[in-house]
Amino acid sequence: MKTFFHVEDIGDLNAALKEAEEVKKNRFAWKHLGQDKTIMLVFFNNSLRTRLSSQKAALNLGMHPIVLNIGAESWKLETEMGVVMDGDKSEHIKEAIPVMASYCDIIGVRSFAHLEDREFDYAETILEQFVKYSGKPVISLESATVHPCQAFADLITINEYKRNKRPKVVLSWAPHPKALPQAVPNSFAEWMSAADVDFVITHPKGYELDPKFTRGSRIEYDQMKAFEGADFIYAKNWSNPGVTNPEDYGKVVCKDMDWTVGARQMAVTNNAFFMHCLPVRRNMIVTDEVIDAPTSLVIPEAANREISAQVVMKRMLESLDK
Ligand code: CP
């Protein structure tokens, strides 16, 4: 495996889920694979779960993780090409990436969408530069448009908790005070469209995700209707994807608190499990009552980030030198 950005990169989902089960049962069984190997985890943005779960997964595999926080610990990096570097950025990504790559075998990158230029973000400009200039396998640790380690962990969690063969899974937009990227809902939609689930997306009109990720998924603008009979509710805020109106890209055009997931919506579900990738704003995205209920899966879901990261790193280690 050379890159981990999209659901196709993992191949057959049933095989990936089976491998996740095996890894979870015996996470230290592949320690030999990472011997004398190093993974560089590059963070342009903050993180709790991704930073810790990636390091833990690497250690489980016997790998050495190196974490670099760009800006705080390194020089600030210029990511635009052809610019006069007379600002606060001391080093260009064109030198920094091959230098980082010379110290490691695998690279993981966290680099959020800037939410200013849709074309720049949706071309995954920064992540693609890591592919181009590193020559090493690259994992998206949430980049401009995707968060595949999260989506894989979400699928593992749904597979573990499902009570019927083909559960109904609902991705629901929820309000947030700040403009957030679309990476988590994009990847969740992409992975759920490929999985054996009955998948529905609900959001206010104008918040349509890019069809490249939703892939024909059912959209229901009435949140209560979407929640009827659901087995899993996955709440997430995202800023305007600019699909219906490019000028709205990255903006917060709705703060309707009726969309906050609470007891009213959960009452029409099939006693659904509640999911969120975290960090979550309580009583904006979800009420205390719902997130504190026994049906909330936010902690096991976060714990599965270690497993999803380990399966991906394991596959990358297995394909090194091939
Ligand atoms: N869900 C997730 O990626 O969490 P962090 O931003 O804390 O890494």
Boltz pocket constraint, residues with backbone or C-beta under 6 A from the ligand:
constraints:
  - pocket:
      binder: B
      contacts: [[A, 46], [A, 47], [A, 48], [A, 49], [A, 50], [A, 51], [A, 141], [A, 142], [A, 150], [A, 277], [A, 278], [A, 279]]
      max_distance: 6.0
